[in-house]
Amino acid sequence: MANFNTHLSIAAAASTGAALICVNVHLIAITDMPWLVFLGTVGGMLPDIDANNSRPVKLLFNVLALMGVATALQVFEGTYSSYRLLSIAAVTYLVIRYGVFSLFNNLTVHRGVFHSVMAAVFFALLIICVSYHFVHWDVLHAWLNGLFIALGFIVHLFLDEFCSVNLSNVRVKKSFGTAMKLFSYNNMTASVLLTICTLALYWIAPSPIPLVNVWEASDWDDYLTPVRFLQQ
Ligand SMILES: [Zn+2]
C-alpha cells in the first residue's frame, strides 16, 4: 500500500497531465485547470476513507463537521440567543466529528466497498449530480468534475495494486488483488447497496451527450501536432 504522500503527489501529477491535455484540445479554459487538478487530487485520497484514523478520513470528517456547524447556524440563526447558538454549534461539531465518525469506522473495513472501481463510479456520479443540480454548473463542467474525481480514484487503486508487487524479487504480497477490484466480494450486501446507489445517481445525472459533442469537436490536431512533428 502506497503511503499518503505518494498518493497525494501521483494523483496531483496525473490530474495535472489530464487537465493539460483538456486545455490543449480546447475542451476547457486554462482557468479551469486548478479546480480540476484539485478534484483529481481529492479523488486520489478518497479510496482510503475507510482506513480507520487515516489522514484523509479525519480531514473529511472535520470538513463535514464544519459544514454541519454552518448549516445549523444558518437554520437556527435568529431563533436562539448567541449563547445557545454557540452550544448548538459545539454539539453539532462533536456529534459529526466523533459520533458519526466512530459509527462510520465501525461499519466499514479498510479496502472494503469504498476501495473499488464501483466506488470510483459512485463518487464520480455523486459529484456530477451535485455540480449540476445543486451548484448549477453546465453539463460539460459537471461531467469533467466527476471524471477527474474518478481519474484520481482509479490512479490510487492502480498505485496500491502496483505497490503490492515486490518488483525486486517478484514476490507478490498478500494484499495483491485487494486494491483494484470491481466490488467488495467479502461484503456483498454493501456492494449491492453501492451498485443500487450508483444506478440511481446515473439516472439522476444529466446526459453526457453535450460532453461527448464538445469532445468530438475538440481540436485533437492541436494536441497531436508535437507528436507529428517528432515523427517527421
Ligand atoms: Zn488505498
Boltz pocket constraint, residues with backbone or C-beta under 6 A from the ligand:
constraints:
  - pocket:
      binder: B
      contacts: [[A, 1], [A, 2], [A, 47], [A, 48], [A, 115], [A, 156], [A, 160], [A, 179]]
      max_distance: 6.0
